[in-house]
Amino acid sequence: MRLVHYVNQFYAGLGGEDAADLGPRVLAGATGPGRLLQQLLGADHQIVATVVCGDNYAASDPSVSAELLGMARAEGAELLIAGPAFGSGRYGLVCARLVAAAQAAGLPAVASMHPDNPGIGEAGAAPVVAAGAVARQMRPTLERLAAAVAKLATGAPLTAADGRVGAAARIGRLVEDRAAKRAVELVVARLAGDRDATEVPVGGFDVVVPAAPVDKAAAAAVALVTEGAVVPFGNPDRLESARATRWLRYPIEGLDGLASGTWESVAGGFATTHANADPNRLLPLDATRELEREGAIGRLHGEFFSTVGNGTTVATAKRFGVEWAAALRKAGVQAAILTAT
Amino acid sequence: MTALRRVVHEVHSVEFGPATGYHEHHLTVGREQVESLFADPALGAVRPRLASPGESIRIITPLDVVEPRSKGRGGGVFPGFLAPVNRKRGLDTHVLRGAAVLAAGYLPRNQEGLIDMSGPAAQLSPFSRTHNVVIEFDPAEGAPLLEAEQAVRRGLLRLAVALADAAVGSAPDAVEELAAPHRPGTPTGGLPRVGVITNLQTQGAFKDVFVYGASMAGSLPTLFDPAEIEDGAVVAGQYGHPALRNPTYLHQNHPVIAELRARDGHDLHFAGVVLCPEPVEQAGKEHVSAHAAWLCQAAGFDAAIVTKEGAGNADNDLGMKVDALEAAGLTAVALYAEMSGPDGTGPPLVAGPRRGAVVSTGNYDQRLTLPAVERALGGTRLRIIDAEATAAIEVPVAMILGGLSPLGAGRLTCRAEPPAVDLEEVA
């Protein structure tokens, strides 16, 4: 079978963070981890081409996945492989989007990443097989991936036995007993010694380790980002007031503050009266401009990002975070102030 | 704490008439009486409507829902609002079971929700199964909306009492004896002492819950008499996330208290109720969690079921409380709605406990397709999805009032399928 492999700029050997803005390109045959993957796959399957893109370029714009998919198809792909992305957020996001786009277009595809990769939710119903957390686990990860590719090539669906992760959908259903009764039964079961009984897995929450302080704040480019749903008055782009599916960017170059009546918050989760009387209190443009004039920061980035946190899923919020980080890195920004509500 | 007798009068049908009355399961609502009970300088027009189970009616932008209850001529329900707190507790409380009064309309911070009286959403809201007196209203011109909101609440409580008053002289369908919780130190014959902690939202105007007529914001957790909750000591005034609200009706019929009573003496002893605020600051959440765990220990609980109201903030309160209880050696179970995205593949909890156990009340993001209806009450347009109120619509469960009831009133849950892979072998 003809395989096309997607890797990022780093695994293609084109450079690290300095090359993360590289646009999409195609390399002939297998490259980087693709070489060992090809060995493990044997003679039945050929990696005919490797599609490559810089992480910032690919992660900051969801439409790039269609472009990457088009390149893979142009190489005659019969099956698409993406990754392994291990725990890397931007790379994982792109791999997940790419296999989702491929599957939606009828091209079999599989991605490889760690189960905690923040991009994993974007794969939707497309298969993802587990990778280790870091690249040191390359060989066992590729062994698992090669076995999954060989199975997928036969047309068989991938299951948990193949190391499939991320797609164990939790499906809502009506049951006989109301939740209050089930809670009492659960308490009684736990008191009787069944300490593992639960309807939802407990624990496993991310602990976000703060990044190191900015080296020289006076030289840093700083961006303002918010989940407080700050938008131009009248909400021309129709940002949701709850359960966001997207985020928006607005220019603030030449503005010293956000005037009431020109900007507003459309957030549904808190009383917006005070925020709308002075939108600077939600997105502190006035104070940040002062810091810029005083030289306390290098420069304020020329646009801000906005979405609404109210009722937004963890999976979606993680994706926004990865996209924001990619877009800000691409713009040469070193620090961001995230105002939350 | 107090014993209470619930004197139940079932309502099987409802209509408007010249005067309020109750006869053989039929409730007549006097229109003029409704108008006089809602008379208030902060309110303009008040339009009572009716909606019964099975009708092709959608109630949009619902606010609070109240079960009609009365203690007879001397009054006594809704202490802090309609009755003094310092009165004789317990005794008989008449209940119009199967009826509800509710308000519907625009108010700030009222996240738009709906109740369908028929169709697929009808099995998700507790208020699709009640005969509802729906109050549409206009705030008086120039009246502050907070005053309009307070006037609507007073009107709803008065109407709930007036309707139940009509049944006080009728022979009841059932009389239910509700014993007080067992005091600490009472011999249990080896059964565990299990109580419930109910967190109440305390986020200011339009997002507050009232205990004896006042917000619980700034309070410490307190042990509370469940007989007083039956009599309306807890009144809702918060209008966030429709599916994650606890309307007054569900406090009056607190599902976890009911289920604990149902098992009392069989495999547990009902140990009591603790009410808690949901502070908006981290330090407050920590104080309240620590104090709640201490209070449950002091009250001799072996285990507690913990409930919340709302999402985000409330999820943190719930998780911290469960962790604090378990750290103190109690067994804890929390009720959470999941937020795993429309396809159910995202992480189910935004913030949750690190130990203990969780019951799922369903997935906030799961999509429902609802057919068009003949009539809508409460408004003409669902702005949040930009649709006519009567139209066929696709909505998340999040919009169904009480659809993910944090007090455990609903029968939704979520199950993983296929089973998740064993991650140990990946490391």
Interface residues (C-beta under 8 A of the other chain):
Chain A: H114 P115 G121 G124 A125 A130 A131 G132 A133 R144 T159 A160 G163 R164 V165 G166 A167 A168 A169 R170 I171 G172 R173 L174 V175 E176 D177 R178 A179 A180 K181 R182 A183 V184 L186 V187 V188 R190 L191 A197 T198 E199 V200 P201 V202 G203 F205 S241 A242 R243 G268 G269 F270 A271 T273 G309 N310 G311 T313 V314 A315 T316
Chain B: P108 R109 Q111 Q123 P192 V194 Q203 G204 A205 F206 K207 G240 H241 P255 V256 A258 E259 L260 A262 R263 D267 L268 D302 A303 I305 A311 G312 T331 V333 L335 Y336 E338 M339 S340 G341 D343 G344 T345 G346 P347 P348 L349 V350 A351 G352 P353 R354 R355 G356 A357 V358 V359 S360 T361 G362 N363 Y364 D365 Q366 I384 P396 V397 A398 S405 L407 G408 A409 G410 R411 L412 T413 C414 R415 A416 E417 P418 P419 A420 V421 D422 L423 E425 V426 A427
